Amino acid sequence: MKKMRFAILAIFVAIVAFMTTNAISAKSEGFTTVYAFDASNNFLASGTYADLDNNLCPGSGHFCAHVWTGITQDEKPTGTQLTDIQKQ
């Protein structure tokens, strides 16, 4: 009986941990507005991740932008940091 309660508790904890994780895949942010910043955290542009990837990174082999889910009134990044835009 104790093993069954432990298993249920473990499943519950796993579900809660999965639901509250900050690990957001930037590629799945297709229609969500995100905000791009350069290496010095200066605001570059906003839009969908795909649009920013296409517009900010025309070349190859370099860092293009940090991507965040939010922006403050003074145009600084806030929220969750997503995968950086880079061309390979």
HUZIKA-V902033 format. One record per run of one state. SS is the DSSP state (@ for helix, = for strand, . for the rest). FROM is the first residue (numbers start at 1). TO is the last residue. If there is no record, write none. Layout:
ss = (SS SS)
from = (FROM FROM)
to = (TO TO)
//
This chain:
ss = (. @ . @ . = . = . @ . = . = .)
from = (1 2 20 26 29 34 38 43 48 49 57 62 72 77 88)
to = (1 19 25 28 33 37 42 47 48 56 61 71 76 87 88)
//
